[in-house]
Amino acid sequence: MKFDGLDASQTASAVAKGELSAVDVVTASLQRIKRLEPQLNALITVMEHEALERAALVDLKVASGGDPGPLAGVPVIVKDNMCTHGVRTSCGSRMLEKWVPPYDASVVGYLQCAGAVIIGKSNMDEFAMGSSTEHSAFGPTSNPIDTSRVPGGSSGGSAASVAAGYVPLALGSDTGGSIRQPAAFCGVHGLKPTYGLVSRWGLVAFASSLDQIGPFARSVADIALAMDVIAVPDPRDPTCSRGERPSFRNLAESPDLKGMRIGVVREFLGDSLHPDLRQAISEAESFLASSGCGIVDISLADSASFGLPCYYIIAPAEASSNLARFDGVRYGHREDAENLVCQYTRTRATGFGEEVKRRILTGTFALSSGYYDAYYLTALKARKKISDEFERAFSSADIILMPATPSLPFRKGELMDDPISMYMSDVFTLPVNLAGLPGMTVYAGLNAEGLPLSVQIVAPRWEDSRLINCAAVLEQHFGRPSSAMGGVY
Amino acid sequence: MEIDRKVVEHVADLARLELEPEKIEPMVLFFRDIIGHFRILEDCDTSHVDPLSDTGGAACPLRADEPSLWGNIQEALDSAPLREGSFFKVPAIEGEEGHDEV
């Protein structure tokens, strides 16, 4: 048996039965990384030594008859904003280029307890601010399907790693679309769970009222398996719910949508949406109707009009506060200076990249005296209206179907000099974060040029299981993404 | 409100961010663009709406107020760019170059 092309569930099952050794799986994964990484630059750090050591421990456990866990020997990549004990966690920034955390993020611990082998840390837009993975101090990542194009962002390295078959499973973080937009651009599935479902302890904070960790995979079954492992209560994160979670894996195995009402947002299907993506929505709608769902039209007018400005006030405001900790004193990059204030300002000037500076300054402006009410407070009120609007929509629909992105993956460099156009690529994902809802990008095949298509599904808060159920049904129609699609091969 | 160099320099000062002189003008232009975009919110009727500061998801239960030991104090201190013993080392608050103080 060979690891190439297997999903996480199949890999774990083969390792647990002794049909594959975890060391062989990890070795195959490392070989693929060595072969493709010069073209992709999806990883900031490859953890070869640590991964082989951990894989050997998994094999020992199997040999001794112990339970190696539901992710036994599965190589996994985590975004480089999740702390890994003893392994650099850079956030794609010069500021943390050499920072080695003294602890693991909760999700890293959960993965390892489940038998997974963390094999690398993925490239990302600096501090998760960006939609193309071009704003990384470690250089841009290429889209495996067409290396002249971006993989999306900010979790572009994680999405590209799964699309390129480095690993069957990766974790990203999503503040305004940073899992769902790169999943769409790289042709894989990506889930942003309900705010509060997955612990963020050990995730370097960007915008704390919006950030959430979630999985990328090439099958819905693997998304469900990952959720069973990472979506557990964590007292170390006070925003992490202590409520019970369903078995996501069981739902993925026997999906049933009969009687579900699917709400289609007509405002999002206008001329600004790429026609191939409009076609994907239409195809998903028809298939769901033929699977026993009712289709209803819903309106998200406030989200459509006010989502973007609302998000680009709130997220930078929170970021300006969260990133105040990077001052060259306790960790990270430092510039020497004649006095303390000069040390702060110079350290931050040389440690942060241009996009991070833009966001810090925007957020500081929105919170500053004289402008707070006009911008930040108004944005918080608009956020309430957006949240209420979703709640009303869910009184007539069980799941919302809408696009994940307005465009197909754009070319590298295309939007780098036009930050506001770059921000627009999150227009369909960020309202979901503002309302704290779960949202998932589901792969929807390739267009005539071989570029990936996708749809986004959104559920009420804590109803992430509905998304797994719906995605599993859609997967029956659109099929699974292959680990050998596109130009990089 | 006129967005000019003075506004951007003031905000940069508040954010403890040194901006190189050639970066100020592009930032002024960006500010004008993004603030123009924010003005879309003037069309949002928020007259009877309370601000939403969290999404009302998790209950945010408080932990028991019990002291606990952090296991890796040495490793945490090792992350500091400059330290002396168990202290972080910084320059004098109003010092001249070469006069680090603990």
Interface residues (C-beta under 8 A of the other chain):
Chain A: W99 V100 P101 P102 Y103 T194 Y195 G196 S209 P235 P238 T239 C240 S241 R242 D302 S305 F306 L308 P309 C310 Y312 I313 S320 A324 D327 G328 V329 R330 Y331 G332 H333 R334 D336 A337 E338 N339 L340 V341 C342 Q343 Y344 T345 R346 R348 A349 F352 K357 R358 I360 L361 T362 T364 F365 A366 S368 Y375 L377 T378 A379 L380 K381 A382 R383 K384 K385 S387 P419 I420 L434 A435 G436 R461 W462
Chain B: V7 V8 H10 V11 A12 L14 A15 R16 L17 E18 L19 E20 M27 F30 F31 D33 I34 I35 H37 F38 R39 I40 L41 D43 C44 T46 V49 D50 P51 L52 S53 D54 T55 G56 G57 A58 A59 C60 P61 L62 R63 N72 E75 A76 D78 S79 A80 P81 L82 F88 V90 P91 A92 I93 E94 G95 E96 E97 H99
